[in-house]
Amino acid sequence: MTVTIVGSQLGDEGKGGIVDVYGDAVDVVVRYQGGDNAGHTVVYEGDEYKLSLVPSGAVRGKIGVLGNGCVVNPNTLFEELDALSKRGLSPDVRVAERAHVILPYHRIIDGMEEDVKSDDDLAAGTTGRGIGPTYEDKAGRRGVRIGDLLDPETLRDRLEYVVPQKRALVEDVYGIELGGDVDAEAFDIDALFETYRGFGERIEREGMAVNCGELLQRRLDAGDEIMFEGAQGTSIDIDHGIYPYVTSSNPTAGGAAVGTGVGPSVVGRGEVIGIVKAYLSRVGTGPLPTELGSVDGQTPENGGRPGESELATFIRDKGGEYGTVTGRPRRVGWLDMPMLRHAARANGFTGLAINHIDVLAGLDEVRVGHSYVLDGEELLSMPATTEKWGDCEAEFRTFDGWDDVDWSAVAAEGYDAIPQNARTYLDYVADELDTPIYVVGVGPGREETIIVESPF
């Protein structure tokens, strides 16, 4: 069977930890979209593993696959694999031949485009890792794929077609001279060919390149358990998110089929688990109706709640709300139920994993954005356009807070040991989404996770 792990909010919900928790029962973990902008953290026996590209199942020794829906920076991939090997792990990672490759010019152009967009308040708050420009080249049919790295003649042809276009974009459109602050080798066909053919040789030597859909179907036919691991979250999905403040791929459950080569019915017959952070966090610009405090350069003008900056700092510091990849402070806010209802519909959740209820412990009261008001009308789900979402006012419900307890002891005892007020809060979320709770996270480690129900 299959289990698909989906972020239900804006990313940073703790997906990697849930993949790790269920990892014993899994044979293969597959990333189906995104690139090394993901930032998944796995904690086991006090050791922290920060992964931006390698599937989170690597910590448990499972086969990891980067599907065709991913964009892959080979340099990042091999750095992560080598780092895991030095820590005593033996990661087994395969890469879809149809996955697209991030090249140095993608990263450079990403930064240039974000600077231009920031002048018009359209910046998406990207990590600057070339994700968006790589997906643009994919859609424009000028991309380089993993399979191309294995064939010198094809690789040379692809580079000779696309690199002059990129050089002209930088020099003629942005008016920037190569060299100095801009690495000229990033736009040099010969230099790129030599480096990326070298990556292709290692991929070939280590048997990493696969036909993703065929591989997964064979494993399913053999009775293997497969987990699809999404990156980012539903509300920054390119189609279903807060456009244009979105990522460049589909983190929603439908992306698991398109991004791996298995049929939609395969994903649909399995479980889809929505990962929920007990509050809201975000790196990037755009509206955030339940935001507490504000973050310079990210919170829109007249946005946030500056009067509650002390509360925002408490949550941010206690929850470690700083980007895994970038280190940037995340914006934080109360849980947004219209956002979660939108995610439940778009993904078809069969279960929920709710993380970080320990972060809210110690507060006298905890609030939830239960609905929005827009032009005098109550909305229970997100409007279709980001502009209307920005005009929404959150309507809150208030819950009594819960004490900060020994969460390790709570995890050891199980769900009933969770403080009653926290369970009331959890039950509210499950009832509103009409979806059972499978997991509750009360700390960063595998041993601080309460498994209520297993999807396997």
ROTOR-94041 format. One record per residue (C-alpha): x, y, z; residue number from 1. Coordinates in Angstrom, 3 decimals, decimal comma. Example, Ala and Ser with C-alpha at 12.3 -4.5 7.8 and 13.67 -1.06 7.14 Angstrom:
+----------+----------+----------+-----+
!       px !       py !       pz !   n !
+----------+----------+----------+-----+
!   12,300 !   -4,500 !    7,800 !   1 !
!   13,670 !   -1,060 !    7,140 !   2 !
+----------+----------+----------+-----+
***
This chain:
+----------+----------+----------+-----+
!       px !       py !       pz !   n !
+----------+----------+----------+-----+
!    0,000 !    0,000 !    0,000 !   1 !
!    0,982 !    3,658 !   -0,059 !   2 !
!    0,959 !    6,463 !    2,481 !   3 !
!    1,291 !   10,064 !    1,314 !   4 !
!    2,632 !   12,669 !    3,737 !   5 !
!    1,378 !   16,183 !    2,954 !   6 !
!    1,964 !   19,535 !    4,607 !   7 !
!   -1,410 !   21,088 !    5,384 !   8 !
!   -0,267 !   24,667 !    5,878 !   9 !
!    2,683 !   26,715 !    4,598 !  10 !
!    5,490 !   24,219 !    5,088 !  11 !
!    7,598 !   23,586 !    8,216 !  12 !
!    4,876 !   21,389 !    9,760 !  13 !
!    7,233 !   18,561 !   10,736 !  14 !
!    6,750 !   16,185 !    7,808 !  15 !
!   10,234 !   14,674 !    8,030 !  16 !
!    9,663 !   13,592 !   11,612 !  17 !
!    6,420 !   11,817 !   10,710 !  18 !
!    8,136 !   10,016 !    7,830 !  19 !
!   10,728 !    8,888 !   10,344 !  20 !
!    8,129 !    7,796 !   12,924 !  21 !
!    6,389 !    5,477 !   10,473 !  22 !
!    9,672 !    4,516 !    8,830 !  23 !
!    9,992 !    1,016 !   10,320 !  24 !
!    6,967 !   -0,173 !    8,383 !  25 !
!    8,112 !    1,378 !    5,087 !  26 !
!   10,288 !   -0,140 !    2,380 !  27 !
!   10,650 !    2,898 !    0,089 !  28 !
!   10,353 !    6,650 !    0,738 !  29 !
!    9,772 !    8,816 !   -2,336 !  30 !
!   10,053 !   12,579 !   -2,686 !  31 !
!    7,606 !   13,651 !   -5,389 !  32 !
!    8,271 !   17,394 !   -5,809 !  33 !
!   10,507 !   20,264 !   -4,807 !  34 !
!   14,256 !   20,351 !   -4,463 !  35 !
!   16,890 !   21,251 !   -1,905 !  36 !
!   14,648 !   24,019 !   -0,563 !  37 !
!   12,751 !   21,468 !    1,531 !  38 !
!   14,477 !   21,467 !    4,915 !  39 !
!   13,315 !   18,312 !    6,731 !  40 !
!   14,701 !   17,670 !   10,208 !  41 !
!   14,833 !   14,210 !   11,782 !  42 !
!   15,907 !   13,711 !   15,425 !  43 !
!   16,828 !   10,238 !   16,661 !  44 !
!   18,441 !    9,351 !   19,983 !  45 !
!   19,545 !   12,939 !   20,445 !  46 !
!   21,169 !   13,175 !   17,009 !  47 !
!   19,753 !   15,728 !   14,582 !  48 !
!   19,788 !   15,154 !   10,827 !  49 !
!   18,946 !   18,106 !    8,602 !  50 !
!   18,020 !   17,002 !    5,098 !  51 !
!   17,170 !   19,316 !    2,241 !  52 !
!   17,054 !   16,801 !   -0,622 !  53 !
!   17,639 !   13,216 !    0,519 !  54 !
!   14,316 !   11,557 !    1,510 !  55 !
!   13,848 !   11,435 !    5,289 !  56 !
!   13,691 !    7,637 !    5,345 !  57 !
!   17,473 !    7,552 !    4,862 !  58 !
!   17,940 !    7,868 !    8,620 !  59 !
!   16,149 !    4,526 !    9,028 !  60 !
!   18,110 !    2,899 !    6,222 !  61 !
!   15,196 !    2,784 !    3,786 !  62 !
!   15,464 !    3,093 !    0,019 !  63 !
!   14,963 !    6,730 !   -0,953 !  64 !
!   13,799 !    7,881 !   -4,373 !  65 !
!   13,773 !   11,377 !   -5,854 !  66 !
!   10,848 !   11,265 !   -8,272 !  67 !
!   10,484 !   12,858 !  -11,664 !  68 !
!    8,564 !   15,752 !  -10,091 !  69 !
!   11,681 !   16,825 !   -8,180 !  70 !
!   14,373 !   19,227 !   -9,303 !  71 !
!   17,794 !   17,959 !   -8,276 !  72 !
!   21,006 !   19,789 !   -7,491 !  73 !
!   23,576 !   16,972 !   -7,852 !  74 !
!   26,112 !   18,841 !   -5,776 !  75 !
!   23,681 !   19,079 !   -2,836 !  76 !
!   22,652 !   15,455 !   -3,295 !  77 !
!   26,187 !   14,114 !   -3,075 !  78 !
!   27,134 !   16,448 !   -0,218 !  79 !
!   24,202 !   15,119 !    1,822 !  80 !
!   24,904 !   11,489 !    0,938 !  81 !
!   28,576 !   11,848 !    1,840 !  82 !
!   27,718 !   13,607 !    5,112 !  83 !
!   25,311 !   10,813 !    6,098 !  84 !
!   27,938 !    8,219 !    5,236 !  85 !
!   30,461 !    9,977 !    7,502 !  86 !
!   27,932 !    9,700 !   10,332 !  87 !
!   27,787 !    5,944 !    9,951 !  88 !
!   24,699 !    5,629 !    7,747 !  89 !
!   24,515 !    3,860 !    4,388 !  90 !
!   21,963 !    5,860 !    2,393 !  91 !
!   20,496 !    4,106 !   -0,646 !  92 !
!   19,053 !    6,838 !   -2,860 !  93 !
!   17,795 !    6,523 !   -6,437 !  94 !
!   17,026 !    9,413 !   -8,775 !  95 !
!   14,419 !    9,466 !  -11,540 !  96 !
!   15,958 !    9,864 !  -14,981 !  97 !
!   13,063 !   12,216 !  -15,776 !  98 !
!   13,854 !   14,552 !  -12,846 !  99 !
!   15,219 !   17,936 !  -13,888 ! 100 !
!   18,646 !   19,207 !  -12,890 ! 101 !
!   19,363 !   22,490 !  -11,112 ! 102 !
!   22,374 !   24,154 !  -12,743 ! 103 !
!   24,465 !   27,059 !  -11,388 ! 104 !
!   22,802 !   29,613 !  -13,651 ! 105 !
!   19,417 !   28,732 !  -12,142 ! 106 !
!   20,591 !   29,844 !   -8,709 ! 107 !
!   22,052 !   33,091 !  -10,043 ! 108 !
!   18,939 !   33,971 !  -12,026 ! 109 !
!   16,739 !   33,070 !   -9,046 ! 110 !
!   18,381 !   35,793 !   -6,982 ! 111 !
!   18,135 !   38,347 !   -9,768 ! 112 !
!   14,435 !   37,676 !  -10,362 ! 113 !
!   13,621 !   37,835 !   -6,661 ! 114 !
!   15,326 !   41,224 !   -6,396 ! 115 !
!   13,233 !   42,551 !   -9,276 ! 116 !
!    9,996 !   41,130 !   -7,854 ! 117 !
!   10,678 !   42,637 !   -4,437 ! 118 !
!   10,362 !   46,088 !   -5,960 ! 119 !
!    6,745 !   45,252 !   -6,803 ! 120 !
!    5,980 !   43,341 !   -3,554 ! 121 !
!    5,717 !   40,087 !   -5,526 ! 122 !
!    8,714 !   38,326 !   -4,005 ! 123 !
!    7,858 !   34,791 !   -2,906 ! 124 !
!   10,608 !   34,667 !   -0,305 ! 125 !
!   12,503 !   31,973 !   -2,196 ! 126 !
!   15,536 !   30,227 !   -0,768 ! 127 !
!   17,565 !   31,366 !   -3,795 ! 128 !
!   18,432 !   27,768 !   -4,687 ! 129 !
!   17,276 !   27,907 !   -8,292 ! 130 !
!   14,079 !   25,917 !   -7,791 ! 131 !
!   11,715 !   28,252 !   -9,638 ! 132 !
!   13,960 !   28,886 !  -12,658 ! 133 !
!   14,526 !   25,121 !  -13,026 ! 134 !
!   10,791 !   24,460 !  -13,109 ! 135 !
!   10,428 !   27,341 !  -15,588 ! 136 !
!   12,936 !   25,634 !  -17,899 ! 137 !
!   11,100 !   22,346 !  -17,452 ! 138 !
!    7,826 !   23,929 !  -18,580 ! 139 !
!    9,654 !   25,789 !  -21,353 ! 140 !
!   11,124 !   22,504 !  -22,679 ! 141 !
!   14,695 !   23,714 !  -22,313 ! 142 !
!   15,620 !   21,797 !  -19,165 ! 143 !
!   18,385 !   19,286 !  -18,509 ! 144 !
!   17,263 !   15,991 !  -16,963 ! 145 !
!   19,115 !   13,433 !  -14,870 ! 146 !
!   19,023 !   11,040 !  -17,808 ! 147 !
!   20,813 !   13,639 !  -19,930 ! 148 !
!   23,782 !   13,573 !  -17,543 ! 149 !
!   24,330 !    9,930 !  -18,471 ! 150 !
!   24,619 !   10,659 !  -22,201 ! 151 !
!   27,501 !   13,027 !  -23,112 ! 152 !
!   26,160 !   13,853 !  -26,559 ! 153 !
!   22,684 !   14,715 !  -25,286 ! 154 !
!   24,087 !   16,734 !  -22,391 ! 155 !
!   26,265 !   18,767 !  -24,748 ! 156 !
!   23,293 !   19,412 !  -27,052 ! 157 !
!   21,083 !   20,543 !  -24,175 ! 158 !
!   23,710 !   22,936 !  -22,828 ! 159 !
!   24,498 !   24,400 !  -26,243 ! 160 !
!   20,808 !   25,174 !  -26,669 ! 161 !
!   20,028 !   26,700 !  -23,278 ! 162 !
!   23,212 !   28,357 !  -21,996 ! 163 !
!   23,364 !   31,127 !  -24,654 ! 164 !
!   19,774 !   32,006 !  -23,736 ! 165 !
!   20,691 !   32,311 !  -20,063 ! 166 !
!   23,765 !   34,383 !  -20,854 ! 167 !
!   21,669 !   36,750 !  -22,960 ! 168 !
!   19,076 !   37,024 !  -20,168 ! 169 !
!   21,701 !   38,136 !  -17,669 ! 170 !
!   23,641 !   40,445 !  -19,969 ! 171 !
!   20,923 !   41,907 !  -22,183 ! 172 !
!   17,832 !   41,895 !  -19,958 ! 173 !
!   19,345 !   42,432 !  -16,498 ! 174 !
!   22,288 !   44,395 !  -17,869 ! 175 !
!   24,824 !   42,545 !  -15,737 ! 176 !
!   28,311 !   41,692 !  -16,955 ! 177 !
!   29,527 !   38,166 !  -16,297 ! 178 !
!   32,530 !   37,903 !  -14,004 ! 179 !
!   33,093 !   39,757 !  -10,764 ! 180 !
!   29,934 !   39,271 !   -8,685 ! 181 !
!   28,480 !   36,845 !  -11,242 ! 182 !
!   30,349 !   33,570 !  -11,762 ! 183 !
!   31,175 !   33,400 !  -15,469 ! 184 !
!   31,668 !   29,612 !  -15,288 ! 185 !
!   27,966 !   29,257 !  -14,474 ! 186 !
!   27,347 !   30,338 !  -18,076 ! 187 !
!   30,275 !   28,489 !  -19,687 ! 188 !
!   29,200 !   25,472 !  -21,731 ! 189 !
!   32,517 !   23,642 !  -21,464 ! 190 !
!   32,809 !   24,141 !  -17,703 ! 191 !
!   29,225 !   23,042 !  -17,124 ! 192 !
!   29,632 !   20,015 !  -19,363 ! 193 !
!   32,730 !   18,837 !  -17,523 ! 194 !
!   31,184 !   19,247 !  -14,059 ! 195 !
!   27,790 !   17,743 !  -14,825 ! 196 !
!   29,127 !   14,906 !  -16,910 ! 197 !
!   31,170 !   14,083 !  -13,804 ! 198 !
!   27,984 !   13,993 !  -11,737 ! 199 !
!   26,427 !   11,749 !  -14,373 ! 200 !
!   29,340 !    9,342 !  -14,172 ! 201 !
!   28,931 !    9,012 !  -10,408 ! 202 !
!   25,171 !    8,505 !  -10,739 ! 203 !
!   25,833 !    5,825 !  -13,337 ! 204 !
!   28,649 !    4,210 !  -11,346 ! 205 !
!   26,512 !    3,947 !   -8,218 ! 206 !
!   23,415 !    2,716 !  -10,078 ! 207 !
!   21,276 !    5,618 !   -8,895 ! 208 !
!   19,333 !    6,502 !  -12,060 ! 209 !
!   15,930 !    4,796 !  -12,377 ! 210 !
!   12,689 !    4,826 !  -14,325 ! 211 !
!   10,740 !    5,956 !  -11,260 ! 212 !
!    7,224 !    4,785 !  -12,144 ! 213 !
!    8,382 !    1,345 !  -13,231 ! 214 !
!   10,519 !    0,893 !  -10,119 ! 215 !
!    7,683 !    1,815 !   -7,785 ! 216 !
!    5,150 !   -0,375 !   -9,561 ! 217 !
!    7,491 !   -3,362 !   -9,290 ! 218 !
!    7,902 !   -2,724 !   -5,583 ! 219 !
!    4,156 !   -2,393 !   -5,093 ! 220 !
!    3,534 !   -5,613 !   -7,016 ! 221 !
!    6,032 !   -7,311 !   -4,711 ! 222 !
!    4,033 !   -6,170 !   -1,679 ! 223 !
!    6,298 !   -3,349 !   -0,516 ! 224 !
!    5,029 !   -0,442 !    1,589 ! 225 !
!    5,741 !    2,916 !   -0,068 ! 226 !
!    5,623 !    6,372 !    1,460 ! 227 !
!    5,352 !    9,494 !   -0,664 ! 228 !
!    7,009 !   12,454 !    1,062 ! 229 !
!    5,845 !   15,916 !    0,110 ! 230 !
!    7,857 !   19,079 !    0,666 ! 231 !
!    6,518 !   22,538 !    1,559 ! 232 !
!    2,746 !   22,771 !    2,188 ! 233 !
!   -0,690 !   22,969 !    0,585 ! 234 !
!   -1,056 !   26,738 !    0,819 ! 235 !
!    2,111 !   27,309 !   -1,198 ! 236 !
!    1,101 !   24,817 !   -3,903 ! 237 !
!    1,531 !   26,433 !   -7,333 ! 238 !
!   -2,137 !   25,707 !   -8,187 ! 239 !
!   -3,912 !   25,635 !   -4,830 ! 240 !
!   -1,836 !   28,073 !   -2,789 ! 241 !
!   -1,578 !   31,797 !   -2,142 ! 242 !
!   -0,313 !   32,699 !   -5,617 ! 243 !
!    2,124 !   34,338 !   -6,355 ! 244 !
!    3,654 !   33,692 !   -2,893 ! 245 !
!    4,003 !   30,003 !   -3,678 ! 246 !
!    6,518 !   27,323 !   -4,542 ! 247 !
!    6,909 !   26,119 !   -8,130 ! 248 !
!    5,470 !   22,608 !   -7,775 ! 249 !
!    2,511 !   20,687 !   -6,330 ! 250 !
!    2,975 !   19,626 !   -2,681 ! 251 !
!   -0,658 !   18,443 !   -2,615 ! 252 !
!   -1,463 !   14,735 !   -2,731 ! 253 !
!   -2,225 !   14,828 !   -6,468 ! 254 !
!    1,429 !   15,677 !   -7,032 ! 255 !
!    2,412 !   12,275 !   -5,632 ! 256 !
!    1,036 !   10,569 !   -8,740 ! 257 !
!    2,298 !   13,066 !  -11,317 ! 258 !
!    5,667 !   13,405 !   -9,597 ! 259 !
!    6,454 !    9,689 !   -9,437 ! 260 !
!    4,792 !    7,972 !  -12,381 ! 261 !
!    2,257 !    5,859 !  -10,477 ! 262 !
!   -1,442 !    6,195 !  -11,232 ! 263 !
!   -3,791 !    8,470 !   -9,249 ! 264 !
!   -5,742 !    5,394 !   -8,188 ! 265 !
!   -2,599 !    4,042 !   -6,495 ! 266 !
!   -2,328 !    7,152 !   -4,338 ! 267 !
!   -6,093 !    7,280 !   -3,821 ! 268 !
!   -6,294 !    3,700 !   -2,557 ! 269 !
!   -3,720 !    4,480 !    0,111 ! 270 !
!   -3,662 !    6,775 !    3,120 ! 271 !
!   -3,108 !   10,531 !    2,915 ! 272 !
!   -1,884 !   12,018 !    6,181 ! 273 !
!   -2,091 !   15,765 !    6,679 ! 274 !
!    0,698 !   17,158 !    8,832 ! 275 !
!   -0,488 !   20,048 !   11,009 ! 276 !
!    1,541 !   22,371 !   13,169 ! 277 !
!   -0,487 !   23,322 !   16,256 ! 278 !
!    0,036 !   26,967 !   15,344 ! 279 !
!    1,030 !   28,652 !   12,082 ! 280 !
!    4,450 !   29,563 !   10,718 ! 281 !
!    5,777 !   30,842 !    7,439 ! 282 !
!    8,940 !   32,129 !    5,805 ! 283 !
!    8,124 !   34,604 !    3,058 ! 284 !
!    5,879 !   37,491 !    2,144 ! 285 !
!    2,144 !   37,687 !    1,553 ! 286 !
!   -0,952 !   37,890 !    3,774 ! 287 !
!   -1,303 !   35,912 !    7,010 ! 288 !
!   -4,650 !   36,682 !    8,723 ! 289 !
!   -3,771 !   35,066 !   12,091 ! 290 !
!   -0,220 !   36,449 !   12,292 ! 291 !
!    1,184 !   37,485 !   15,658 ! 292 !
!    3,726 !   40,300 !   15,751 ! 293 !
!    5,581 !   40,934 !   12,493 ! 294 !
!    8,857 !   40,145 !   10,730 ! 295 !
!   10,731 !   42,892 !    8,874 ! 296 !
!   10,844 !   42,312 !    5,143 ! 297 !
!    8,144 !   39,618 !    5,268 ! 298 !
!    5,012 !   40,926 !    6,982 ! 299 !
!    3,060 !   43,203 !    4,586 ! 300 !
!    2,536 !   46,824 !    5,498 ! 301 !
!   -0,357 !   47,123 !    7,964 ! 302 !
!   -0,237 !   43,339 !    8,451 ! 303 !
!    0,400 !   41,243 !   11,529 ! 304 !
!   -0,370 !   42,275 !   15,115 ! 305 !
!    2,581 !   44,385 !   16,329 ! 306 !
!    1,033 !   44,611 !   19,784 ! 307 !
!    1,500 !   40,873 !   20,227 ! 308 !
!    5,166 !   40,737 !   19,243 ! 309 !
!    6,165 !   39,424 !   22,695 ! 310 !
!    3,847 !   36,444 !   22,268 ! 311 !
!    5,183 !   35,901 !   18,744 ! 312 !
!    8,757 !   35,873 !   20,031 ! 313 !
!    7,810 !   33,366 !   22,748 ! 314 !
!    6,359 !   30,956 !   20,177 ! 315 !
!    9,157 !   31,523 !   17,662 ! 316 !
!   11,924 !   30,913 !   20,162 ! 317 !
!   10,280 !   27,975 !   21,903 ! 318 !
!    9,366 !   26,358 !   18,593 ! 319 !
!   12,721 !   27,075 !   16,921 ! 320 !
!   10,927 !   28,915 !   14,152 ! 321 !
!   13,910 !   29,700 !   11,975 ! 322 !
!   14,305 !   28,225 !    8,493 ! 323 !
!   16,176 !   24,895 !    8,355 ! 324 !
!   17,788 !   25,832 !    5,051 ! 325 !
!   18,089 !   29,619 !    5,317 ! 326 !
!   18,069 !   30,403 !    9,043 ! 327 !
!   15,530 !   33,169 !    8,421 ! 328 !
!   13,006 !   33,902 !   11,199 ! 329 !
!    9,583 !   32,540 !   10,388 ! 330 !
!    6,418 !   34,516 !   10,795 ! 331 !
!    4,131 !   32,914 !   13,389 ! 332 !
!    0,421 !   33,033 !   14,108 ! 333 !
!   -2,470 !   31,168 !   15,622 ! 334 !
!   -3,799 !   28,064 !   13,905 ! 335 !
!   -5,828 !   28,948 !   10,794 ! 336 !
!   -8,811 !   26,602 !   10,392 ! 337 !
!  -10,012 !   27,923 !    6,997 ! 338 !
!   -6,535 !   27,070 !    5,688 ! 339 !
!   -6,812 !   23,543 !    7,119 ! 340 !
!  -10,306 !   23,002 !    5,710 ! 341 !
!   -8,974 !   24,014 !    2,288 ! 342 !
!   -6,098 !   21,539 !    2,677 ! 343 !
!   -8,385 !   18,709 !    3,779 ! 344 !
!  -10,536 !   19,156 !    0,681 ! 345 !
!   -7,646 !   19,532 !   -1,758 ! 346 !
!   -5,795 !   16,468 !   -0,440 ! 347 !
!   -8,475 !   14,122 !    0,874 ! 348 !
!   -6,860 !   13,513 !    4,255 ! 349 !
!   -7,535 !   10,146 !    5,858 ! 350 !
!   -5,604 !   10,992 !    9,016 ! 351 !
!   -3,893 !   13,881 !   10,807 ! 352 !
!   -0,534 !   14,261 !   12,509 ! 353 !
!   -0,576 !   17,295 !   14,799 ! 354 !
!    2,833 !   18,510 !   15,951 ! 355 !
!    4,229 !   21,005 !   18,458 ! 356 !
!    1,419 !   21,171 !   21,005 ! 357 !
!    4,236 !   21,359 !   23,570 ! 358 !
!    5,322 !   24,722 !   22,122 ! 359 !
!    1,998 !   26,300 !   23,151 ! 360 !
!    2,233 !   24,924 !   26,708 ! 361 !
!    2,394 !   27,502 !   29,463 ! 362 !
!    0,113 !   30,040 !   27,791 ! 363 !
!   -2,984 !   31,150 !   29,719 ! 364 !
!   -5,069 !   30,811 !   26,590 ! 365 !
!   -4,652 !   29,533 !   23,059 ! 366 !
!   -6,587 !   31,021 !   20,169 ! 367 !
!   -7,636 !   29,607 !   16,816 ! 368 !
!   -8,696 !   31,440 !   13,684 ! 369 !
!  -11,996 !   29,569 !   13,293 ! 370 !
!  -13,301 !   31,465 !   10,259 ! 371 !
!  -12,817 !   34,607 !    8,190 ! 372 !
!  -15,038 !   37,590 !    7,604 ! 373 !
!  -14,873 !   39,079 !    4,099 ! 374 !
!  -17,199 !   41,903 !    3,077 ! 375 !
!  -19,487 !   41,043 !    5,974 ! 376 !
!  -19,717 !   37,341 !    5,067 ! 377 !
!  -18,343 !   34,456 !    7,136 ! 378 !
!  -15,986 !   32,150 !    5,230 ! 379 !
!  -15,020 !   28,699 !    6,522 ! 380 !
!  -12,400 !   28,094 !    3,807 ! 381 !
!   -9,810 !   30,168 !    1,961 ! 382 !
!  -10,991 !   32,360 !   -0,931 ! 383 !
!   -9,560 !   31,544 !   -4,354 ! 384 !
!   -7,392 !   34,642 !   -4,755 ! 385 !
!   -4,630 !   35,868 !   -2,505 ! 386 !
!   -5,918 !   39,439 !   -2,789 ! 387 !
!   -9,252 !   38,428 !   -1,234 ! 388 !
!   -7,424 !   36,343 !    1,365 ! 389 !
!   -5,472 !   39,451 !    2,331 ! 390 !
!   -8,773 !   41,281 !    2,907 ! 391 !
!  -10,038 !   38,583 !    5,277 ! 392 !
!  -10,310 !   39,255 !    9,001 ! 393 !
!   -9,848 !   36,232 !   11,222 ! 394 !
!  -12,599 !   35,350 !   13,696 ! 395 !
!  -11,087 !   33,639 !   16,730 ! 396 !
!  -12,115 !   30,995 !   19,208 ! 397 !
!  -10,346 !   30,825 !   22,556 ! 398 !
!   -9,260 !   27,693 !   24,406 ! 399 !
!   -7,925 !   27,389 !   27,939 ! 400 !
!   -4,168 !   26,856 !   27,946 ! 401 !
!   -2,329 !   23,826 !   29,294 ! 402 !
!    0,653 !   23,383 !   31,578 ! 403 !
!    4,181 !   22,695 !   30,401 ! 404 !
!    4,671 !   19,112 !   31,595 ! 405 !
!    7,251 !   16,361 !   31,173 ! 406 !
!    6,443 !   15,685 !   27,549 ! 407 !
!    8,765 !   12,683 !   27,323 ! 408 !
!    6,745 !   11,030 !   30,094 ! 409 !
!    3,510 !   11,963 !   28,312 ! 410 !
!    4,781 !   10,392 !   25,084 ! 411 !
!    5,701 !    7,221 !   26,941 ! 412 !
!    2,225 !    6,944 !   28,513 ! 413 !
!    0,214 !    7,737 !   25,374 ! 414 !
!   -2,607 !    9,970 !   24,187 ! 415 !
!   -4,630 !    9,952 !   27,419 ! 416 !
!   -1,662 !   11,459 !   29,277 ! 417 !
!   -1,866 !   14,655 !   27,215 ! 418 !
!   -3,254 !   17,486 !   29,390 ! 419 !
!   -7,042 !   17,678 !   29,124 ! 420 !
!   -7,099 !   21,222 !   27,719 ! 421 !
!   -4,652 !   20,215 !   24,976 ! 422 !
!   -6,844 !   17,201 !   24,121 ! 423 !
!   -9,841 !   19,530 !   23,851 ! 424 !
!   -7,844 !   21,604 !   21,384 ! 425 !
!   -6,840 !   18,508 !   19,386 ! 426 !
!  -10,400 !   17,176 !   19,334 ! 427 !
!  -11,620 !   20,507 !   17,969 ! 428 !
!   -9,213 !   20,278 !   15,020 ! 429 !
!  -10,154 !   16,662 !   14,257 ! 430 !
!  -13,881 !   17,418 !   14,468 ! 431 !
!  -13,657 !   20,479 !   12,224 ! 432 !
!  -11,784 !   18,504 !    9,548 ! 433 !
!  -13,821 !   15,317 !   10,102 ! 434 !
!  -10,531 !   13,412 !   10,116 ! 435 !
!   -9,079 !   11,210 !   12,874 ! 436 !
!   -5,801 !   11,982 !   14,615 ! 437 !
!   -3,089 !    9,430 !   13,854 ! 438 !
!   -0,115 !   11,107 !   15,542 ! 439 !
!    0,560 !   13,826 !   18,103 ! 440 !
!    4,040 !   15,334 !   18,300 ! 441 !
!    5,071 !   16,631 !   21,745 ! 442 !
!    8,766 !   17,170 !   21,022 ! 443 !
!   11,331 !   16,983 !   18,223 ! 444 !
!   12,460 !   13,383 !   18,679 ! 445 !
!   11,060 !   10,086 !   17,457 ! 446 !
!   10,564 !    9,042 !   21,101 ! 447 !
!    8,496 !   12,215 !   21,742 ! 448 !
!    5,796 !   11,255 !   19,285 ! 449 !
!    2,510 !    9,652 !   20,289 ! 450 !
!    1,226 !    7,186 !   17,706 ! 451 !
!   -2,545 !    6,922 !   18,031 ! 452 !
!   -3,044 !    4,861 !   14,893 ! 453 !
!   -0,769 !    3,422 !   12,216 ! 454 !
!   -1,769 !    3,683 !    8,560 ! 455 !
!   -0,080 !    0,337 !    7,833 ! 456 !
+----------+----------+----------+-----+
***
